[in-house]
Amino acid sequence: MSLVSMFKGKGPSGFGYGSTAEDVTEGLDLSGKTILLTGCNSGIGKETLRVLVKRGAHVIAAARTLDKAQAACDEVGGETTPVACELSEPTSVQACVAVVKALGHPLSAIICNAGIMALPKLHLQHGYELQFFTNHIGHFLLVTSLLDQLADDGRVVMVSSDAHKGAPKEGIQFDNLDCHRGYSPWANYGQSKLANHLFAKALAKRFEGTKKTANSLHPGVIHTNLARSMNPIARVALSIGAPLVLKSIPEGAATQTYLAVHPAVAGVRGKYFADCNESYTSAHGRDDAMAEKLRETSERIVAELT
Ligand SMILES: NC(=O)c1ccc[n+]([C@@H]2O[C@H](COP(=O)([O-])OP(=O)(O)OC[C@H]3O[C@@H](n4cnc5c(N)ncnc54)[C@H](OP(=O)(O)O)[C@@H]3O)[C@@H](O)[C@H]2O)c1
């Protein structure tokens, strides 16, 4: 438990800042449910894997390579299927989709957890800025390719971040996805996380009239490998301060686990959560037109590359 959690209360859901993934799944029997999770080998994804399996779920656990996915699965035991999914490579995402389809299980949830943050220099992948491409386009391709396999009451959970509030002033820079007009590690990370949220919003709209849901979330600030691109001094400061001021990894995994499996959020869609309760996005996060334009743009990008 982090120090801060001792001073933060619980919200209307009965959970809060200090709730862990184990807390939010206490008493739930997830046997018979199959959940696809990206980024299963590290940080809050690995904890999410551990807890879902502990509660009886079958987790299709995706990592950049099969070896990494296998190692994570071996560590947690239980019912898992490791799968390779390099999100920045559409052929790898398509291969992952083929594996999931071949397994044939309806998906109770897809948790889009994998991500990269604040790359110091601009990297392009297939002509697009790498954080946008990995965090958003990779997941867009994965999820849209598997919509037919989502259970009737299936849930899509997009791991966004409060960093979406630091996206460029105009929101998604549709005319600068290759950053020819400039790159900022944090603003571009924020843009990719805004895209995660807007994708959840667009999906939620598409799911209206069904029992399927899509939501996004901020997991909190947690010391994980995500900080690997930050400068070494900031990383040392983070590791010293983490137990005092940041969420622990079990606390960080709570909100995505809650959204993926808790009965209280059945039927809730198009919302942004933090600390296992509904929270607030930036104005861009409420922009339906931007969500729709992002959907069209993402479909065009995916069509170009696949
Ligand atoms: N930690 C925080 O404070 C914080 C705050 C807000 C939001 N988030 C979000 O939480 C999510 C999980 O982050 P974390 O903190 O647990 O970080 P982490 O420990 O670095 O885990 C990130 C995961 O994403 C995977 N990944 C990265 N690039 C990938 C790619 N191209 N293809 C497939 N998988 C890829 C990583 O695989 P490798 O290990 O192979 O690189 C790793 O499994 C991210 O979406 C992040 O944006 C975190």
Ligand as a Chemical Component Dictionary entry (heavy atoms), coordinates in Angstrom:
data_LIG
# 
_chem_comp.id                   LIG 
_chem_comp.type                 NON-POLYMER 
_chem_comp.pdbx_formal_charge   0 
_chem_comp.three_letter_code    LIG 
# 
loop_
_chem_comp_atom.comp_id 
_chem_comp_atom.atom_id 
_chem_comp_atom.alt_atom_id 
_chem_comp_atom.type_symbol 
_chem_comp_atom.charge 
_chem_comp_atom.model_Cartn_x 
_chem_comp_atom.model_Cartn_y 
_chem_comp_atom.model_Cartn_z 
_chem_comp_atom.pdbx_ordinal 
LIG N1  N1  N 0  2.819  3.723  -14.856 1  
LIG C1  C1  C 0  2.087  4.828  -14.842 2  
LIG O1  O1  O 0  2.284  5.728  -14.003 3  
LIG C2  C2  C 0  0.978  5.016  -15.835 4  
LIG C3  C3  C 0  0.199  6.185  -15.754 5  
LIG C4  C4  C 0  -0.823 6.369  -16.673 6  
LIG C5  C5  C 0  -1.050 5.426  -17.651 7  
LIG N2  N2  N 1  -0.265 4.307  -17.719 8  
LIG C6  C6  C 0  -0.524 3.332  -18.791 9  
LIG O2  O2  O 0  -0.548 2.036  -18.236 10 
LIG C7  C7  C 0  -0.198 1.078  -19.225 11 
LIG C8  C8  C 0  0.760  0.054  -18.643 12 
LIG O3  O3  O 0  1.947  0.714  -18.313 13 
LIG P1  P1  P 0  2.963  0.240  -17.160 14 
LIG O4  O4  O 0  3.114  1.388  -16.265 15 
LIG O5  O5  O -1 2.587  -1.072 -16.619 16 
LIG O6  O6  O 0  4.308  0.151  -18.022 17 
LIG P2  P2  P 0  5.319  -1.031 -18.357 18 
LIG O7  O7  O 0  5.729  -1.757 -17.133 19 
LIG O8  O8  O 0  6.382  -0.400 -19.195 20 
LIG O9  O9  O 0  4.437  -2.004 -19.256 21 
LIG C9  C9  C 0  4.119  -1.658 -20.566 22 
LIG C10 C10 C 0  3.821  -2.905 -21.335 23 
LIG O10 O10 O 0  3.555  -2.543 -22.713 24 
LIG C11 C11 C 0  4.355  -3.376 -23.547 25 
LIG N3  N3  N 0  4.671  -2.758 -24.814 26 
LIG C12 C12 C 0  5.389  -1.643 -25.051 27 
LIG N4  N4  N 0  5.523  -1.440 -26.377 28 
LIG C13 C13 C 0  4.881  -2.463 -26.986 29 
LIG C14 C14 C 0  4.683  -2.829 -28.331 30 
LIG N5  N5  N 0  5.202  -2.117 -29.345 31 
LIG N6  N6  N 0  3.957  -3.927 -28.605 32 
LIG C15 C15 C 0  3.441  -4.681 -27.617 33 
LIG N7  N7  N 0  3.608  -4.407 -26.309 34 
LIG C16 C16 C 0  4.319  -3.303 -26.007 35 
LIG C17 C17 C 0  5.619  -3.610 -22.732 36 
LIG O11 O11 O 0  6.361  -4.679 -23.277 37 
LIG P3  P3  P 0  7.973  -4.756 -23.043 38 
LIG O12 O12 O 0  8.150  -5.052 -21.600 39 
LIG O13 O13 O 0  8.383  -5.859 -23.947 40 
LIG O14 O14 O 0  8.518  -3.425 -23.454 41 
LIG C18 C18 C 0  5.000  -3.892 -21.380 42 
LIG O15 O15 O 0  4.504  -5.201 -21.329 43 
LIG C19 C19 C 0  0.346  1.879  -20.415 44 
LIG O16 O16 O 0  -0.627 1.946  -21.413 45 
LIG C20 C20 C 0  0.572  3.256  -19.833 46 
LIG O17 O17 O 0  0.468  4.279  -20.796 47 
LIG C21 C21 C 0  0.727  4.067  -16.823 48 
# 
loop_
_chem_comp_bond.comp_id 
_chem_comp_bond.atom_id_1 
_chem_comp_bond.atom_id_2 
_chem_comp_bond.value_order 
_chem_comp_bond.pdbx_ordinal 
LIG N1  C1  SING 1  
LIG C1  O1  DOUB 2  
LIG C1  C2  SING 3  
LIG C2  C3  SING 4  
LIG C2  C21 DOUB 5  
LIG C3  C4  DOUB 6  
LIG C4  C5  SING 7  
LIG C5  N2  DOUB 8  
LIG N2  C6  SING 9  
LIG N2  C21 SING 10 
LIG C6  O2  SING 11 
LIG C6  C20 SING 12 
LIG O2  C7  SING 13 
LIG C7  C8  SING 14 
LIG C7  C19 SING 15 
LIG C8  O3  SING 16 
LIG O3  P1  SING 17 
LIG P1  O4  DOUB 18 
LIG P1  O5  SING 19 
LIG P1  O6  SING 20 
LIG O6  P2  SING 21 
LIG P2  O7  DOUB 22 
LIG P2  O8  SING 23 
LIG P2  O9  SING 24 
LIG O9  C9  SING 25 
LIG C9  C10 SING 26 
LIG C10 O10 SING 27 
LIG C10 C18 SING 28 
LIG O10 C11 SING 29 
LIG C11 N3  SING 30 
LIG C11 C17 SING 31 
LIG N3  C12 SING 32 
LIG N3  C16 SING 33 
LIG C12 N4  DOUB 34 
LIG N4  C13 SING 35 
LIG C13 C14 SING 36 
LIG C13 C16 DOUB 37 
LIG C14 N5  SING 38 
LIG C14 N6  DOUB 39 
LIG N6  C15 SING 40 
LIG C15 N7  DOUB 41 
LIG N7  C16 SING 42 
LIG C17 O11 SING 43 
LIG C17 C18 SING 44 
LIG O11 P3  SING 45 
LIG P3  O12 DOUB 46 
LIG P3  O13 SING 47 
LIG P3  O14 SING 48 
LIG C18 O15 SING 49 
LIG C19 O16 SING 50 
LIG C19 C20 SING 51 
LIG C20 O17 SING 52 
# 
